[in-house]
Amino acid sequence: MSVQSHIEALTAKHAALEQELHLEQRRPAPDISRLHDIKRRKLEIKDEITRMDH
């Protein structure tokens, strides 16, 4: 897998997590620990993208 295709895959995962986060936040009683987990995973992916892009 090329670096660019790996970055694209990570970007897609990041977007999916963003959607998951949005859906969780819209629930009448969002699960705070789930929100934190989603945000943590998004940050990990964003950090990996930044490392690979530089």
C-alpha positions in Angstrom: 0.0 0.0 0.0 1.4 3.4 -1.0 1.7 6.2 1.6 -1.0 8.2 -0.3 -3.5 5.3 -0.3 -2.8 4.7 3.4 -3.5 8.3 4.1 -6.7 8.1 2.1 -7.8 5.1 4.0 -7.1 6.8 7.3 -9.0 9.9 6.1 -12.0 7.7 5.3 -11.8 6.2 8.8 -11.6 9.7 10.3 -14.7 10.8 8.4 -16.6 7.7 9.5 -15.7 8.4 13.1 -16.8 12.0 12.7 -20.2 10.7 11.5 -20.4 8.3 14.4 -19.5 11.1 16.8 -22.3 13.3 15.3 -24.9 10.5 15.7 -23.9 9.8 19.3 -24.1 13.5 20.2 -27.6 13.8 18.8 -28.9 10.9 21.0 -31.2 12.1 23.8 -28.7 10.7 26.3 -25.3 10.4 24.7 -22.8 8.0 26.3 -20.0 10.2 27.5 -17.4 7.3 27.6 -18.3 6.4 24.0 -17.9 10.1 23.0 -14.5 10.2 24.6 -13.5 6.9 22.9 -14.6 8.2 19.4 -12.7 11.5 20.0 -9.6 9.6 21.1 -9.6 7.4 18.0 -10.2 10.4 15.8 -7.2 12.1 17.3 -5.0 9.0 16.9 -5.9 8.8 13.3 -5.3 12.5 12.7 -1.9 12.2 14.4 -1.0 9.3 12.2 -2.0 11.2 9.1 0.1 14.2 10.2 3.1 11.9 10.8 2.8 10.3 7.4 2.2 13.5 5.5 5.4 15.2 6.8 
